[in-house]
Structure formats: C-alpha cells, structure tokens
Amino acid sequence: MAEITAAMVRELREKTGAGMMDCKKALVEAAGDMEAAVDWLRKKGLSAAAKKSGRVAAEGLVAVASAPRTAAMVEINAETDFVARNEHFQAFCAAVAELALTVGDDIEALKAARYPGSMDLVEGGTAFRTVAEQLTHLIATIGENMSIRRAKRLHVEQGTVATYVHSAVKPGMGKIGVLVALEGASEAAVMETLGRQIGMHVAAARPEALDVSAVDPAALVRERDVLSEQARASGKPEAIIEKMVEGRIRKYYEEVVLLEQVWVHDGETRVKEVVKKAGATMTGFARFQLGEGIEKQASDFAAEVAAAAGQG
C-alpha cells in the first residue's frame, strides 16, 4: 500500500476543500493516486463543500445547552430556513451547544474539538472527526453553506444560568436564544423561574449592557454628543442644557441597560428591583438573534431564472 504523507493530504485538501480525515481516507481508498482521490471525494459529495463556502448563510438555528451552574449557546447558520427543520442539522446544533459547555465559547477551539459519535476508518485503525470536519460532511450532505458563527458560555459559582429560546422549532433551538446568569442562595426552582422570566424580558427588550458600568464608552460619548446638540437647539442656557442632557442620558440607560429597564412582565418595576427582591445578583447575560448583523444578499428571481435559461 502506498504511503500517505501529510503533504499529500494537505494537497488534496487544498484541491477539494474537504476535511482532513476525508482527504486521508480518499487517498487510502485510491492507493495514493491524487486524481483518483479527487474523484472519490466528488462521488461522495465532499469536494462540493468548498464551492458552497462563498454563499451567504444567514438562516439556521440558535441552540442552547445546560449543565449545573453552567449554560452555553451557539448560533449556526445555513442559507435557507428549510435547513433549520432538517434533523441532521438540528442534531449538529445540539451537539455543538453541548460541547460548548466544556470546551467554552472560542470558535476555533470548538471547531477543533472531537465531534461526539463520529468516526472514520483510516489506515491502521479509526479516527474521530472534529466539529469542523463534521460540518464539512453536513454541508456536502445537505447541499448548503453553513458556519458556526458565534458561541457564549456563562458559569456561576452558586446559583443558576437559565436559558430561554424564543420561536423554538424544538426544545432548546430557535430564532432567539438568551442566557441569564444569577448568583444567589435562593431555591433552585425560584432561580430557574426568575432566570427564564428575565430571559423572556431580554428577548423582547434587547438590552445592550448588564449595568451602567458596562455601557460601551464610545456609544455613550456619541449619545451624549447627539443629545447635547439637540438640547442646544432649544436656545436655553448652558446650565439648563447640562441638566437636560443628564436627564436624557438617564432615559438612554433605561433603554439599553438591562438592570435599569422596566420589567416587561408588569410595565412598572425595574429589573434590578425584581432581581434584588428574589435575593439574587445578576452577573451576566447573552442574547443571540439568528442572522443579526449578517448582510443578506438581495436576489432578483426573474434575473436568476433568465440567467439559468441562458437569457439576458
């Protein structure tokens, strides 16, 4: 049997874009013949994955996973909403969210992690696939570009990290996901209920920071500049303008700071008062909305049909 070197595997990977283990397996199957290995990957549909990587993926799922005092959340994108209902894609999202509980929220570390339950036959035995290699398989199987966009893991020493998913397609997966970290010695059921209620609030109110100290300084400067110009337009004295700006800054905090927001469940109480009454301290939160910030390409369906038909 021909010796399969690392250089050969790298060359085949560059030619096809397939995963490392897939390339090694193809070379083993082709007895080291590079062109035959390319054909083997094409027949398996694996070399096509690279061609799909340039297409915009803004659909998909946000998935959450929980463990004692820890929770994790990932956003995994695909090109169409149809894929979100694919059981293989859903299983992948669930597995990656579970991995994030222990691996953490570094994307490169997640991609390099061993994907559970996956194994390839290679020369001399078997080898586990990485998450990245499993994703390549999924792209080839389903036929759409996909990507692991972001992840977040929160942990507390005493208390709970609650999860909430809005527009769920199945438990733990949907269009919007929220993590809420609560420290405290209250009963677990009380903390979980409060955490879920806060998660619902976060999903609806879209806060940008946990507390005033966490507000982006640059954003605050911009807001203050805009408010100052607006106040000066009134023609009032500078001392009055300063008070007007400070009042509007407080209003700004009420809009973007979670603990300063009005509790959506009663429309009156501040979130910080709800948390304090429960004997808890909120140490963090995260909100992922599927596809936010991704620029979707506008398509002209008629032009696409004409192009496919060789017209125009």
Salt bridges, closest charged atoms under 4 A:
ASP22 OD1 - HIS137 NE2 2.66
GLU59 OE1 - LYS175 NZ 3.84
GLU59 OE2 - LYS296 NZ 3.41
GLU75 OE1 - ARG149 NH1 3.27
GLU75 OE1 - ARG150 NE 2.60
GLU79 OE1 - ARG55 NE 2.86
ASP81 OD2 - ARG85 NH1 3.08
ASP81 OD1 - LYS175 NZ 2.59
GLU108 OE2 - LYS111 NZ 3.93
ASP120 OD1 - ARG129 NH2 3.17
GLU157 OE2 - HIS155 NE2 3.59
GLU229 OE2 - ARG232 NH1 3.81
GLU238 OE2 - ARG232 NH2 3.08
GLU246 OE2 - ARG224 NH1 2.60
GLU254 OE2 - ARG270 NH2 3.27
GLU260 OE1 - LYS272 NZ 3.19
GLU292 OE2 - ARG150 NH2 2.88
GLU292 OE1 - ARG287 NH1 4.00
